[in-house]
């Protein structure tokens, strides 16, 4: 038993060493997924922008929250001074539902500003577009420039050839901030006492573009920051590490957040499953073979028959045989035995194909049988022979 545990322990240790070797000597592949995560240093994360924004907005107070706008505004104390707030959302539609959109529209109507930068506008983002009578469309354009030429560099070439733009129903209601060639990619729209800023190129805020040495994209970040004018900024960031959500402190969240720990967890889980499968298969208890209950009906009938035969009570034996014969005719031949008449004899002859004389002899014996009369063994034998001719076999081992 102990030797098997040692063997499995050695296998697991070798597997762990092999995984460590791969992790140490082989570089991890670059993750090009567009995660827009403020804690992520991948090319399309927002780690650099997250660190640079306080510098660009040095005279303003930035408050980050992992809650949805609706959850954030459940606390009535946070609703005060809406006119002094700018709400910032960057590619976080999963954390921006319809109810949250309606709640922010109420605050913008009271004087707050709302800045949304997203490639695709769905869920709560779609509610914002519908309210402003806007639609989006994908076009083959990748040259973005600011309408206002006051920035150090006003032309930016995106890596993607296809980008989303806004389609406006009434151009007079919207102000163009930046365009993709001649299509609107960054607009401002008055809503009540506040302003809503919408942008379709959050990709230019990611690490890849901000750290690009060949092309300087910092001008777009500076231009993007200029629309954030209010002194209090509330940034809705679902990746923000805070104690606002209980699940942020869970052990599994820490494991799955780190790639190496996540891989180690999966390796441990799969190893345990393999161990349980193979070890349990070898140590499974042998299932005993249970014999089915034996049918002793025939033996019982033989015993009872022999008992009657030994007592030499021919009359009682004949009575039992007549009862079993009539039972056989009712259940197997499907002939009623309530009236033993001509109709009964005709049906019995059709089913058994016996001669008329045998049928008459059987019927006569049954009708004239008297339990008070003493019958001989010869009569018992003759009645048995008669049953054989009529093919009345109510027992395989009938004597």
C-alpha positions, 0 to 999 in steps of 0.5 A: 500500500505504501509503495503505491503512494510513493509511486504516485507521489514520485509521478506527481513530483516529476510532473510538477518539475516538468511544468516548472521547467516549461514555465522557467525556460520557455517564454509565455506567449503574448496575449493579444486578447482585447481585455481592456483590463486596468490591471493587465500589462498585456498589449491591449490592457489599460495598465499604462493609461490607468497610471497616467490618467491621474497625471493628466487630471492632476487637479481633479479627484478620481474615484474608482469603483468596481460596482455597477452605476446602479449599485453605486447609486443605491447609496443616496449620499453619493448622488449629491453634487451631480453637476460636479461629476464626470462618469468614465466608462471604458469598454466595460459593457458587461458591468453596464446594464440597462438600469445603470444606463438609465441611472446615469442618464438621470445624473447627466440630465441634472448636470453631470458628464458621461464619457464612454469609450467602447468598440461595441455598444451593446447592453446598457451602451445601446440604451445610451445610443437609442436615447441620443438617436445614434447608431454604429456601423463598421467601416474600412477606415483606420486614420483618426484625427481630431477636428480641433488641431490644437494637439501636438499630433492630430493624425493617428493610424490604428492597427485595425483597418476596420473600426466602428463609427457613429451614424447620426440622425440629426448632425446639429445635435452633436459636436464632432471631436475626432473622425475616422477619415470623414466618419464620426468616431468621437462626439459630444452631445448635450443631454439636459444640463450635462454632456455625453461624450462617446468614442469608438476607439478605446484601442488607442488607450491601451498599452500597445499604443501608448508604449509604441515608440515608432508612432506617438499616440500619447496625443490621443490620450491627452485629447481624450483627457481634455473632455473630462472637465469636472473636478470629481471623476467616477471611473466605473472599472469592474477590474478595480481591486477593492473591498466593495465586492466580497468575491474580490477576496476569495482564494479562487479569484486569486488563483484564477487571476494569476496564469501560473497559479491557474495552470498549477491548480488545473494540473493538481485537479486533473492529477487528483482525478486520474489518481482517484480513477486508477486507484479506485479501479484497482481497489474496487470491491468484488461484487458477489454473484447473486443467484436468482431465486429458484422456481420450486413450483414443479417440485412442490406439485410433484411432492403434493401429487406423491403425497396424494398417491401414497395415501391411495385417495383416488377420488381426491386425486381425480377431483384435483385433476378435474379442477386443474383441467377446467382451469387449463381450459379456461385460461389456456383455451379461453373456453368458459366452463360455467356450462358444460353443454353442447356449445362447450363440447364444440369449442373444446373439439375445435381447440384440441382437435380431439375426436368426438368420442373422446370429448364426450367421454371427458364431458361425461366423466366430469358431469358424473363425477361424485366425490362420495363415490370411491374410484379405482386406480384403473379409472384414474389411469383412463382419465389421465390417458383421456387428458393426453388425447385432449392435450390438456397439459396443466403441468409439465411433470403431471403423473 
